[in-house]
């Protein structure tokens, strides 16, 4: 499955919508995504599993890039 992770670069700061970034991670479960990203020291706001239609929509974006973690 592909997960969309919304996060803040700085783990110690309060989330600010304008600085929220997204990355896409392949994993079996949300717990696995969190485990893979633990070393990055980021503030994860939300993890969303993408169904086929949503994934197709996200792939149209020039910013879509599947992370290797």
Buried (B, 14 or more C-beta within 10 A) or exposed (E): BBBBBBBBEEEEEEBEEEEBEBBBBBBEEBEBBBEBBEEEEBBBBEBEBBEEEEBEEBEEEEEBEEBEB
